[in-house]
Amino acid sequence: MVLREKVQVMVLLCDTGRMTIWTPPERADEGAPLIPAPGPKALTALPSTGRMPILQGLVLFFGMVAAQIVTTTISEALAISFTATTVFIIRALVTIALAVGVYLLALRVIGRRPASDFERLNWWKELLAGLVLGALLMSAVVASAWLAGAYRVEGINPNALVGMAAADSLVASVTEEIIFRAGLLRLIEHRLGSWWALGLTSALFGAAHLMNPQAEWWGGLAIALEAGVLLGASYIVTRRLWMVIGLHASWNFVQGGIFSSDVSGNGLGNTGLLSARIEGPWWLTGGEMGFEGAISAVFFCAGLGVFLLIVAKRRGLIIPARAFRFEAIGPCGPVDIDEDGATPPSCSL
């Protein structure tokens, strides 16, 4: 969309989240350059960052750290009276509750904006789509290894930790998606645009997984290329967390809880439902990172991520760089609007 004279333009006020419409002045310069602007779908789909976005980010980060400390303390207290599996599941539920609570604190109390990332309209459809998609993607990766002779099922694992795998997958998906997609990607996107936000959060997402016990440099790069791109693209298309959380949780659970692979180099392989032998080159099996470090995983996930980004581009959901640096984009360039919504000045001739 381009802005010309006598065309009503929808603008977004970044500090308050209010939407307003104004008409450019009658005396617009015919020779003024056309200013590219995000389409109306992009403007309406992307909520404001709300008040004090930097403080929101700090509260989100340190709140998550505090949540980990609290859940660790609770786990140590419960370990005296309950089994390890029970303690793990309780810890997972408490972690999820605290993560969502910290998120709501940052957005509703500090940012004073609605938590649109968890909007409940048709939420189950997006969640189900993510769960199915994640399972299909991981199954395709494992099938590739099986066809090449690198994966063999030997039976059912009598010592499977399926419940713990499900709880761990849910915790990882909720907490990481709140931090990286609803937090970092959303805040960066308002300043640098969708492409920079996607690239930076993908790189940070991959780097964060290098802290796992058996992580390798290739595994971090693979996670950035596949999960960072795919999960970020899913968020940009839906602007909600339901599909992203479902995809992330299903990917992790099927990988470790069903096919008994390591997950992101966590060193917990061979604890899934299937007792399997995984032998082959790293590019086929992912090595110690698990199947998500395989070349096929990068190919499938990055390919789907690119497809979703094309969909987002065609729907006008890609936010260009610097689009929200100013409070409005007028027919002659960026302009500032005061708190009362004063009309932007006319173009200079």
Secondary structure, DSSP 4 states (H G I P E B T S, - for coil): -EE-TT--EEEE-TTT--EEEE---S---TTSPPEE---HHHHHHS----S-HHHHHHHHHHHHHHHHHHHHHHHHHHTTTS-HHHHHHHHHHHHHHHHHHHHHIIIIIII-S--GGG--TTHHHHHHHHHHHHHHHHHHHHHHHHHTT-EEEEEE-TT--HHHHHHHHHHHHHHHHIIIIIIIIHHHHHHH-HHHHHHHHHHHHHHHGGGSTT--HHHHHHHIIIIIHHHHHHHHHHSSSHHHHHHHHHHHIIIIIIT---STT-S--S-SSEEEEE-S-HHHH-GGG-GGGSHHHHHHHHHHHHHHHHHHHHTT-PPPTTTTTSSEEETTEEE---TT-PPPPPPP-
